[in-house]
Amino acid sequence: MYGRLRDLREDHDMTQKQIAQMLGMSQTGYSKYETGENDIPTAVLIKLADFYKTSTDYLLGRTDKK
């Protein structure tokens, strides 16, 4: 799951800091989502899915279909 967050971010040519700003949080906090150190709150997961135009199931690794 966490690799997908990084891959999607990189595919959009964005930095962790840019995504963190969009989410209204620190870069360090966002980084912990990408590494799996912290679980992603549902509200943040939904924002990321909407931003990347994908499903939460894809972000969670439950499907390979974006």
C-alpha positions in Angstrom: 0.0 0.0 0.0 2.6 2.5 1.0 4.6 2.1 -2.1 1.5 3.1 -4.1 1.4 6.4 -2.3 5.0 7.2 -3.2 4.5 5.9 -6.8 1.4 8.0 -7.4 3.1 11.1 -5.9 6.1 10.7 -8.1 4.0 10.0 -11.1 2.4 13.4 -10.5 5.9 15.0 -10.1 5.1 16.2 -6.6 7.2 16.3 -3.4 6.1 15.0 0.0 6.0 18.6 1.1 3.6 19.6 -1.7 1.2 16.7 -0.8 1.5 17.5 2.9 0.6 21.1 2.2 -2.4 20.0 0.2 -3.5 17.8 3.2 -2.8 20.6 5.7 -0.1 18.7 7.6 3.7 18.6 8.0 6.0 16.9 5.5 7.3 14.6 8.3 3.7 13.5 9.1 3.0 12.7 5.5 6.3 10.9 5.2 5.3 8.5 7.9 2.2 7.5 5.8 4.5 6.6 2.9 6.8 4.5 5.0 4.0 2.8 6.9 5.2 4.2 10.2 1.7 5.7 10.8 -1.7 4.5 9.7 -3.5 6.8 7.3 -6.8 8.3 8.8 -9.9 7.6 6.7 -10.4 11.3 5.9 -6.8 11.6 4.6 -7.2 8.4 2.6 -10.3 9.8 0.9 -8.6 13.1 0.1 -5.7 11.2 -1.5 -7.9 9.0 -3.5 -9.9 12.0 -4.8 -6.7 13.9 -5.5 -5.1 11.0 -7.5 -8.5 10.2 -9.1 -8.3 6.6 -7.9 -10.2 4.4 -5.4 -9.4 3.9 -1.7 -9.2 0.2 -2.5 -6.4 0.8 -4.9 -4.5 2.9 -2.3 -5.1 0.2 0.3 -3.8 -2.6 -2.1 -7.2 -4.3 -2.3 -7.3 -4.0 -6.1 -4.9 -3.3 -8.9 -7.5 -1.4 -10.8 -7.1 2.3 -10.3 
